[in-house]
Amino acid sequence: MRQLSSIEIDRIKLLTEKSVELCLIEPTENGLKKSIMDATGSVRAYFKSNRVHDYELQKQGPENKIQVLSYFISAQGLIKSIASLYRPNTKKGDPRIWFKGLGQYVNANDIFGVIYFRDELYVLNITQLDIKKLLSSVIINPLQELVNEINQISNEVSDELLQLLNGIALLGPVPAMLNADTAIGRTLETLLGIDINSSKSPDYKGIELKSFRDKRGNRKTLFAQVPDWKDSKFNSSSDILNSFGYVRGNDFKLYCTVSTIVRNSQGLQLKIDSKLNQLKENSDQSNIGDFVVWGLETLHKRLLQKHNETFWIAADSIIDDGKEYFQYKKVEHTRKPIVTQFDILLEQGIITLDHLIKKTPSGAAAEKGPLFKIKPNALNLLFPPSITYDLLIK
């Protein structure tokens, strides 16, 4: 899929802020002429996770085609259509999708979204439709009605946690529990009475806590996830370190960011293999090539497990007499990440991966990641809804 324009990104933000989960498709000129589109990995994942259709279980041939009632959303109303989900007898049965009448609704290389709701599909031309105008219109329209129905939230536990955080904020600047980057999270969890452990489960009654020093503007960590070693050329973090590491001071390490957009100084780049539904890390060294992989479904499950509901907590870092203090001041509350957006944000370089590998005195490799991170102002592209609370400060 091509790079999204700033207008398209803003329109997707409006939808994700309203809890609308969707997948994106870019039709080609040739595809529109032949009435054929590939069901890419993100489309297949969206359909599978929403129990629309599982292409992996579908047999080839027209007799096994699945059809789903669909509608094109326009400024004037809904246009009825039918979605055909199938695997042809030719070309190894590559998954396909088509909407009847699509050629009259989109142009080649437009970006359109597909939304599944109450057993029907809704097609929305992100490139052409003024989504902001439709959602804010005083005249009720089909998009507004659809979005309002989808946008449902529940606040019981979050209200309880917010009350506790207000109590901590009213304490004023609190001393850091240790001298480290992780001190801000460890200090908050201690104040909340949460046991410090390495569990991958959310921190507070199903809500994940992510604290950060507000003025640094760093990317935010989503989760850590090791590669699928059994499917990879390399078998360990040591293999990665030995191949791409460097000496810095007394350390031999690999601290770097890897994205799908450009190769980094170590010659590393991410790429999505939509046919295999995998994220691959690639080296520009011809004798290495693709060296580790992650199943995209594994990453989706990890994202859902970690961030079904999250409080992103900002604090001011105050240094007094050489000691750090934290004034917790603001919360951004996100719910139910849109997993299919994860793949899109990887493709756009908005989500990246960090290696933090260092050789220990024993010669083994210690890996703090790999960490999947998102740009600081992009949470509303992945997490709907996003609500910000100012904590009470005395």
Sequence and secondary structure as in RCSB ss.txt:
>XXXX:A:sequence
MRQLSSIEIDRIKLLTEKSVELCLIEPTENGLKKSIMDATGSVRAYFKSNRVHDYELQKQGPENKIQVLSYFISA
QGLIKSIASLYRPNTKKGDPRIWFKGLGQYVNANDIFGVIYFRDELYVLNITQLDIKKLLSSVIINPLQELVNEI
NQISNEVSDELLQLLNGIALLGPVPAMLNADTAIGRTLETLLGIDINSSKSPDYKGIELKSFRDKRGNRKTLFAQ
VPDWKDSKFNSSSDILNSFGYVRGNDFKLYCTVSTIVRNSQGLQLKIDSKLNQLKENSDQSNIGDFVVWGLETLH
KRLLQKHNETFWIAADSIIDDGKEYFQYKKVEHTRKPIVTQFDILLEQGIITLDHLIKKTPSGAAAEKGPLFKIK
PNALNLLFPPSITYDLLIK
>XXXX:A:secstr
     HHHHHHHHHHHHTT   EEE   HHHHHHT EE  HHHHHHHHHTTS  GGG  SSGGG EEEEEEEE S
S EEEEEEEEE  SSGGG  EEEETTGGGT  TT  EEEEEETTEEEEEETTTS HHHHHH SS  HHHHHHHHH
     HHHHHHHHHHHHHHTT SEE SSSSTTHHHHHHHHHTT       S SBTTBEEEEEEGGG   EEEEE 
   GGGSSS SHHHHHHHH EEETTEEEEEEEE SSS  TTSEEEEEETTTTEEEEEES TTT EEEEEEHHHHH
HHHHHHHSEEEEEEEEEEEETTEEEEEEEEEEEEES  HHHHHHHHHTTSEEEEEEEEE TTS EEE   EEEE 
TT HHHHSS EEEEE    
